[in-house]
Structures are given as C-alpha cells and as structure tokens.
Amino acid sequence: MEQQHYFLLGDVAKILRCQPYQIVYLLTTNKVPEPALRIGNKRIFTSADIARLSERLSQHFTPTERSRRGKDE
C-alpha cells in the first residue's frame, strides 16, 4: 500500500513556487475545488490537489507573477 503525503498551504506554495494568496484566490473563486481534507480548519492538500493547482496557476498567473517573493526571501 502506497503512503499518501499531505501538505499545508505554505508547503504547497513552496512546491509550486508561488505565493499562498495566489492559491487561496483560486480556491475562493472556485477555479479549483477545495481540498477534501481539513484538520483544525486548515486545508490539507494531497498530490492530486497540487497537480490541479499547478495546472490552474499556469493558466491564471504568469511565471513572473508566480515567483514574486518578499524582499527577505
């Protein structure tokens, strides 16, 4: 049996090299479905969720917009 990996919003943002608010935007505007799992009112993402987000991010944000980081990073 294959072990499932789970990720929080900040982890997903690092994996996809984008800002967390960009992921939240896609979720709150129903561009992608919410992850099925929540623990303590935090979204828990699976690999399938990350794949869907990656596809939508590339449609809605340019690579430059996706990679904008704060001055401290």
N, C-alpha and C positions, 0 to 999 in steps of 0.2 A: 504494500500500500504506500502510495506516494504521499509525503508530508506536504501539507499546504502551508505557504508562507503568507503572513499578514503584515500590513503596513499602515502606519498612520499618515495623516495628510502631509506633514513635514517630510517624512521619508519618501513619499511619492513625488513631492516637488523636487527633491534632490535627484531622484532617479530620472525624472523627466526633464531636469534642468530648466525649471520654470519657477514662478512664484506661486505660493499657496493660494493667493487670491484669484489667480487665473483658473485654478482647479475649482475653487468654490464658485466662481462665476458660471462655469459650465454646468455645475451641479444645480445651482439655484435657478438657472434659466431653463432647466430641463433639456439641455443639449446632450447630456449623457445621464443615464439612470443613476440614482443614488446607490452606493454600495449596500448590499443586503444586510450586512452585519454592523451593529453599533454596540459599543461597550462604554458605559459611563457617558453616554451622549457624544461619543467620539466616533467618527467614521472609521471603519476598519476596511481597508482595501485588499483585494486579492490580486493575483497576477492577471486575471481576466479583466478586472476593473482597470488596472494600469494600462493594459493593451488598448482598451476602448478610449481611455483618456488621451493616450498618446496620439491616436488617430485624429481625435477631435481637436486637440491642441494644434496640430499641424494645419488644420483647416481654418482655425479661428485666430491664431496668433502667428506672426512672422517669427523666424528664428531669433531676430534681434529683440523683439518684444518678449519672447520666452526667456531669454537669457539675462534680462536686466536683473541686476543684483544690487543690493545696498552697497554703500561705499566701504563698509567694513568687511566685505567678502571678496 
